[in-house]
Amino acid sequence: MTSETARFRARFWGVRGSYPTPGPQTVRYGGNTACVEIEAGNQTIILDAGSGIIRLGDELLRRAAGGKLEVALFITHGHGDHLIGLPFFSPLYESNAHISFFAPRLAEFDVEQLVTPLMSPPYFPVDMRRLPSVRTFHTFTGNEQALWRAGQPEPLLITEQMSPRADELRVRVHLASSHPQNGAAVYRLEYAGRALVFATDVEWRERCDPAFLKFAEGADVLIHDAQYTSEEYRETKKGFGHSSTKMATEVANTAHVGRLILFHHEPMHDDATLDALQDEARAHFAATYSAYEGMEIDV
């Protein structure tokens, strides 16, 4: 593989949870909600469509420069902070864009039923079904995996469990049941012998789910919900469907991951608080980093 085809990179466009929180207190980490871009060889994967996807959409069109644009959007669940940016995702309005949507079945809705109401009257003045872009919808109903083979822009949904070849991109899904009330998808991206796990909106109470630990085992990068301090969680946030920084570091240690990225930051936490939480987490798992807008990491 060339250096370009072996590229496996994550770029953060939105790192907050619950609602956008712009302002002077969030300048360094950013105030947009969840959106992560993954470059795996020639494929572009987007994880969630929070408000961060708005600037990402403009950047993707700039890169395409009028040529064909192929992207795949993986949605973890249907809460507003993870979908709020979708109506303003500019590639949706371009005829040269092909967007593949992926999500698990949630509350008996497939992925098309999940996203279409966001962009149809009376909730939005533009109807998604009339947009010029090409859109395809893929709903995970069991143990399917999305697979991109070298030279094939269209993904396949497969049930094979074998490891992907070095030139294949595979996205596996695990449905975590801890997030009220319908669960949230955790995604594992595998490419060029490396793995990244995206686990937002998860909560581990007495102990972490063994099935999730097996799913995350040995990942080179784990992006994990870390919305609360231990005190916040203990006093008022139990059952809200989010983790503390301590939970995130426990997962990182137990699943033997390479690096931990703290994600889905509490909107009331300012930059100084996130600095302190990063330092605290590093005392338990040294290779810990708090996600910030514009952050790039090579998997």
C-alpha positions in Angstrom: 0.0 0.0 0.0 1.2 3.5 -0.7 1.3 6.1 2.1 -1.9 7.7 0.7 -3.9 4.4 0.6 -2.6 3.4 4.0 -3.8 6.7 5.5 -6.2 6.2 8.5 -6.9 9.5 10.2 -9.6 10.9 12.4 -10.5 14.6 12.4 -12.8 16.2 15.0 -15.5 18.7 13.9 -17.7 18.6 16.9 -16.9 17.3 20.4 -19.7 18.4 22.7 -22.7 16.6 24.1 -26.3 17.7 24.7 -26.4 21.0 22.9 -24.0 23.4 21.1 -22.2 25.8 23.5 -20.2 28.5 21.6 -18.6 31.4 23.5 -15.3 32.6 25.1 -15.3 29.8 27.7 -15.1 27.1 25.0 -12.7 28.6 22.4 -10.0 26.0 22.7 -12.1 22.8 22.8 -15.0 24.1 20.7 -18.7 24.2 21.2 -20.2 22.1 18.3 -21.8 18.8 19.0 -20.7 15.4 17.9 -19.1 14.9 14.4 -15.9 13.0 13.6 -14.5 12.6 10.1 -12.5 9.5 9.3 -10.2 9.2 6.2 -9.4 5.5 5.5 -7.5 5.3 2.2 -9.8 6.9 -0.3 -12.9 6.5 1.7 -14.5 9.3 3.8 -16.6 8.2 6.8 -18.5 10.6 9.0 -19.5 9.6 12.5 -22.7 11.4 13.7 -24.3 14.6 12.3 -24.1 17.0 15.2 -23.6 20.7 14.5 -20.0 20.1 13.7 -21.0 18.5 10.4 -22.0 21.9 9.0 -18.4 23.1 8.6 -17.3 19.6 7.5 -19.8 19.7 4.6 -18.4 22.9 3.3 -14.9 21.5 3.5 -15.8 18.3 1.7 -17.3 20.3 -1.2 -14.2 22.5 -1.3 -12.0 19.4 -1.6 -14.2 17.8 -4.3 -13.9 21.0 -6.4 -16.9 20.1 -8.4 -16.0 16.5 -8.9 -17.9 13.5 -7.5 -18.1 13.3 -3.7 -18.7 9.9 -2.0 -19.2 9.9 1.8 -20.8 7.5 4.3 -22.5 8.8 7.4 -22.8 6.5 10.4 -25.4 7.6 13.0 -25.2 6.3 16.5 -28.7 7.1 17.6 -31.5 9.6 17.1 -31.0 12.2 19.8 -30.9 15.8 18.6 -27.3 16.7 19.5 -26.2 13.9 17.1 -28.4 15.0 14.2 -28.9 18.8 14.6 -26.4 19.6 11.8 -27.8 17.3 9.1 -30.3 19.8 7.5 -27.4 22.2 6.9 -24.9 19.5 5.5 -24.2 21.2 2.2 -23.4 18.1 0.1 -27.1 17.1 0.5 -27.9 20.0 -1.9 -25.3 19.0 -4.6 -26.0 16.7 -7.5 -22.4 15.5 -7.5 -22.7 14.1 -4.0 -23.6 10.5 -3.0 -24.3 10.0 0.7 -24.7 6.6 2.2 -26.5 6.6 5.5 -26.0 3.9 8.1 -27.7 3.3 11.5 -29.2 0.5 13.5 -32.9 0.0 13.8 -34.0 2.3 16.6 -37.5 2.3 18.2 -38.6 0.3 15.1 -37.4 3.0 12.7 -35.0 2.2 9.9 -32.4 4.8 9.1 -34.4 6.5 6.3 -37.4 6.9 8.7 -35.1 8.3 11.3 -33.6 11.1 9.3 -36.3 12.1 6.8 -38.6 13.9 9.3 -35.7 16.2 10.2 -35.8 17.6 6.7 -39.5 17.8 5.8 -42.3 20.1 6.6 -43.4 21.3 9.1 -40.1 20.8 10.8 -37.9 22.1 8.0 -38.7 24.1 4.8 -36.8 21.8 2.5 -37.9 18.2 1.9 -34.9 15.8 1.9 -36.7 13.6 -0.7 -36.5 16.3 -3.3 -32.8 17.2 -2.9 -30.5 16.7 -5.9 -27.9 14.6 -4.1 -28.0 10.8 -4.4 -28.8 9.1 -1.1 -28.8 5.4 -0.1 -29.9 4.0 3.2 -28.6 1.0 5.1 -30.1 -0.2 8.4 -28.3 -2.6 10.6 -30.7 -5.2 11.9 -28.3 -7.8 13.3 -24.6 -8.7 12.9 -24.1 -7.0 9.5 -20.8 -5.2 8.7 -20.2 -2.5 6.1 -17.3 -3.4 3.9 -15.5 -1.3 1.2 -13.2 -3.3 -1.1 -10.3 -1.6 -2.8 -11.4 0.2 -5.9 -15.1 -0.1 -5.0 -16.8 3.1 -3.8 -20.1 1.3 -3.0 -20.2 -0.5 0.4 -21.4 -4.1 0.9 -23.4 -5.2 3.9 -22.0 -8.6 4.9 -22.3 -11.0 7.9 -18.8 -12.6 7.6 -16.7 -12.4 10.7 -13.3 -12.8 9.2 -10.7 -10.0 9.5 -10.6 -7.6 6.6 -7.6 -7.5 4.2 -5.2 -4.6 4.5 -6.8 -2.8 1.6 -10.4 -3.2 2.9 -12.3 -0.9 5.2 -14.7 -2.6 7.5 -17.2 -1.0 9.9 -18.6 -3.2 12.6 -21.5 -2.3 14.9 -22.3 -3.1 18.5 -25.6 -1.8 20.0 -25.1 -0.6 23.6 -28.3 -0.7 25.6 -27.2 1.7 28.3 -28.3 5.0 26.7 -32.0 5.7 27.4 -34.1 4.5 25.9 -33.4 2.8 22.7 -29.7 2.3 22.8 -26.8 3.8 20.8 -24.6 2.2 18.2 -20.9 1.8 18.9 -18.8 1.5 15.7 -15.4 -0.2 15.2 -13.6 0.8 12.0 -10.8 -1.5 10.8 -8.4 -0.6 8.1 -4.8 -1.4 7.2 -4.3 -3.6 10.2 -5.5 -0.9 12.7 -8.8 -0.2 14.5 -10.7 2.8 15.9 -13.7 2.5 18.2 -16.3 5.2 18.5 -18.3 4.9 21.7 -20.4 7.9 22.5 -23.5 8.0 24.7 -22.7 5.0 26.7 -22.9 4.5 30.5 -21.2 1.8 32.6 -22.6 1.5 36.1 -21.4 -1.3 38.4 -19.2 -2.7 35.6 -18.7 -2.4 31.9 -20.6 -4.6 29.5 -18.4 -7.6 28.7 -19.7 -7.7 25.1 -18.6 -4.1 24.7 -15.1 -4.8 26.1 -14.7 -7.6 23.7 -15.8 -5.4 20.9 -13.3 -2.7 21.8 -10.4 -5.1 22.7 -7.1 -4.0 21.3 -8.3 -0.9 19.4 -5.5 1.5 18.5 -7.8 4.4 19.3 -10.9 4.5 21.5 -13.1 7.6 21.3 -15.2 7.3 24.4 -18.0 9.3 26.1 -16.7 11.2 29.1 -19.3 13.8 29.8 -19.2 13.9 33.6 -16.8 14.2 36.5 -17.0 11.4 39.0 -18.7 13.7 41.4 -21.3 14.9 38.9 -22.1 11.3 38.0 -22.4 10.1 41.6 -24.5 13.0 42.8 -27.0 13.8 39.9 -26.3 12.1 36.6 -26.7 8.4 37.2 -29.0 6.9 34.5 -28.5 9.8 32.0 -26.8 7.5 29.6 -23.3 9.0 29.7 -19.9 8.1 31.2 -17.6 9.8 33.6 -13.9 10.2 32.8 -13.2 7.4 35.3 -15.4 5.0 33.4 -13.6 5.9 30.2 -10.2 5.2 31.6 -11.4 1.9 33.1 -12.6 0.8 29.7 -9.3 1.9 28.1 -7.3 -0.2 30.6 -9.5 -3.2 30.6 -9.8 -3.4 26.8 -6.1 -2.8 26.3 -6.5 0.1 23.8 -3.6 2.2 22.5 -5.0 5.7 23.0 -8.1 7.1 24.7 -9.9 10.2 23.4 -12.3 11.8 25.8 -15.4 12.9 23.9 -19.0 14.2 24.2 -17.9 17.0 26.7 -20.5 18.4 29.1 -21.6 21.7 27.6 -21.2 23.4 31.0 -17.5 22.5 31.2 -15.3 25.3 30.2 -11.8 24.9 28.7 -10.1 24.9 32.1 -12.3 22.2 33.4 -11.6 20.0 30.4 -7.9 20.6 30.9 -8.2 19.4 34.5 -10.2 16.3 33.5 -7.6 15.4 30.9 -4.9 15.6 33.6 -7.0 13.6 36.0 -7.7 10.9 33.4 -4.0 10.6 32.5 -3.2 9.6 36.1 -5.3 6.4 35.4 -4.5 5.9 31.7 -1.4 7.8 30.4 -2.3 7.9 26.7 -5.4 10.0 27.2 -6.4 13.1 25.2 -9.4 15.4 25.4 -11.0 15.8 21.9 -11.1 19.4 20.6 -12.4 20.8 17.3 -9.7 20.6 14.6 -7.8 17.8 16.4 -6.3 15.3 14.0 -4.9 11.9 14.9 -3.4 9.1 12.8 -4.8 5.8 13.9 
